[in-house]
Amino acid sequence: MLIFEQSKTGRGTDVLGACDVPLVQLDVAHKRASTLHLAEVSEVDVDRHYTALAKKCHGVNDGFYPLGSCTMKYNPRLNEAVANLPGFTDIHPLQPAASVQGALAVMQMLEVALCEITGMDALTLQPAAGAHGELTGLLLIKAYYQARGDAKRRKIIVPDSAHGTNPASATMAGYTIVNVASGPDGCVDLSALEAACNEEVAGLMLTNPNTVGLFDKNIRAITELVHNCGGLCYYDGANLNAVMGQVRPGDMGFDVVHLNLHKTFSTPHGGGGPGSGPVGCKAILADFLPNVRVAGEDGARHFMRPAQSIGEVKAFYGNFLVYLRALTYILSLGAEGIKEASENAVLNANYMRVALADLYKMAYDGTCMHEFVMDLSELKKATGVSALDIAKGLLDNGIHPPTMYFPLIVHEALMIEPTETESRETLDAAIQVFRDLYRAAQESADTLHAAPQTTPVGRLDEVQAARKPVLRYDFDQ
Ligand SMILES: *Cc1c(COP(=O)(O)O)cnc(C)c1O
């Protein structure tokens, strides 16, 4: 039952105290024309309603959540404790800089740490998400060519193994996309890339590890080819979980990179935010970074506008509390811990991959990074059980499904990212579930077509949900 359906006129309305400021009359233009529907419920109704909803959800705190490309790792409670300190939560973005020196120091320290981790010279924390970071990074590239009076570079090369947001962001930044195919090994086809490189290319966006979980073995050759035609190289670092502490985009020839603090750097996500997608860049792009940046030292930190700034990309200073979680995470792990985290992320993915490879067909051969992709098209042909059916079967076993039908270049794809925070026991249990489901596909396909049976809602009509979503509650029904 929706909270609105529990509403009883007059109930719970006395929680607001009497108004203690002078009443101001709004002019007609600013007044509502219709009644405002608010649920009139008591405090205990509200509490029970949302507690019941929370119990129906599956989160990282409930169980295994191997949602590929999303890095649903466990976020240490320490990060939350720090982000909840009143000295950080009870400040206002319009306070004078002199009164928030600590908060400015947090931003500066995080910038320094992320520059070190990515091999970049300067960084903005402002973008609110990964895709927002991509747009920001592309606007830096655009501003760079504009400042040089180079108007003919209007194309961005995007390999087909890129994350879907890459071509979308490049289009939003006003670029034309040049698609480059991957070879059978899942890596960028170098001769196709070479053919695409010319003086109209502003840059290349590379997702690495790419969406099939592979580190492009030709990465140096890729950045060289693009630089040789005068373009810049953008690194989609949302998947940095696999490589942090091991290699740095800056050392591999990249000029711009975005990170997803809400994936790699341990901010909870999946509930729609808030996130943070910082963008690091080489010195040649630093003057174009968004307004504002933090400058100065202890006691005299202040905000400044970079000389040729592309302007604001987000209100105030971005999602500040996410920075606290990221900085706490980085400082508590330290350089060694960061390195160990990525090693374990890759180890866990390969452990699962090898333990399933005799039954499930892997989309690509060889060692993967932090995630791997299975291709269930043969299973579907033989048994009628699809990737979707296996995903639904996982739900009945308390496991959140992997990413399905992505990347698009693999049919019947299941993309599994265990993350480094899972124990061997959890991985073994999940492997057993996958193996049992494979057997169930051979023996009782219908059970899987009917899954899930144990969740609050069963099999949804996904076509109807996508085509005719019901997103509003009709009060007059
Ligand atoms: C998640 C992800 C993005 C987009 O990040 P958002 O925060 O969802 O906008 C971009 N690229 C890759 C590789 C990703 O995994």
The ligand as a MOL file (V3000), in Angstrom:
LIG
                    3D

  0  0  0     0  0            999 V3000
M  V30 BEGIN CTAB
M  V30 COUNTS 15 15 0 0 0
M  V30 BEGIN ATOM
M  V30 1 C 29.1420 3.5080 -14.2960 0
M  V30 2 C 29.9530 3.8740 -15.4480 0
M  V30 3 C 29.8130 5.1360 -16.0690 0
M  V30 4 C 28.7440 6.1360 -15.7050 0
M  V30 5 O 28.7750 6.5540 -14.3770 0
M  V30 6 P 27.4840 7.2580 -13.7380 0
M  V30 7 O 27.9330 7.7050 -12.4040 0
M  V30 8 O 26.4190 6.2000 -13.6840 0
M  V30 9 O 27.0840 8.3840 -14.6310 0
M  V30 10 C 30.6610 5.4290 -17.1070 0
M  V30 11 N 31.5760 4.5520 -17.5440 0
M  V30 12 C 31.7230 3.3360 -16.9900 0
M  V30 13 C 32.7810 2.3970 -17.5010 0
M  V30 14 C 30.9160 2.9390 -15.9270 0
M  V30 15 O 31.0720 1.7210 -15.3950 0
M  V30 END ATOM
M  V30 BEGIN BOND
M  V30 1 1 1 2
M  V30 2 1 2 3
M  V30 3 2 2 14
M  V30 4 1 3 4
M  V30 5 2 3 10
M  V30 6 1 4 5
M  V30 7 1 5 6
M  V30 8 2 6 7
M  V30 9 1 6 8
M  V30 10 1 6 9
M  V30 11 1 10 11
M  V30 12 2 11 12
M  V30 13 1 12 13
M  V30 14 1 12 14
M  V30 15 1 14 15
M  V30 END BOND
M  V30 END CTAB
M  END
